[in-house]
């Protein structure tokens, strides 16, 4: 059983194990990408928005710049899917013990999902995200993120 503290700790452990420099910020709860960017003092575009989607029978995690919108048609085409939908907050709670807005941009070994990263993430030098809770953010280099994210990269934002 995961909880928000263990997700945050797992991310910190992963980054420390790889000797990555990262900034961890504790802040008041943030529920939107805009609120998160403001408390971090960072541009909205460096925010990594992580969205859990059900694609046919499987759940996948999609990460894009917080300044972009997800284009589900592109995802359907890329994954040759018939049905696609956002996961519900109940499914998110059941599978990850996380609430909307707290999902970090990591699949395995942090969260049990295949990970897809949009090209909009690659445009930035760093990535910032809520790290398993609404009150913890992490900021670090995008190049380091891509080394540990183990993601498939394609265009799915607009």
PyMOL commands that set and color helices and strands:
alter all, ss='L'
color gray80, all
select helices_A, chain A and resi 4-17+33-40+44-46+72-78+89-96+119-122+142-149
alter helices_A, ss='H'
color red, helices_A
select strands_A, chain A and resi 22-26+48-55+58-65+84-86+114-118+126-130+136-141+152-154
alter strands_A, ss='S'
color yellow, strands_A
deselect
rebuild
show_as cartoon
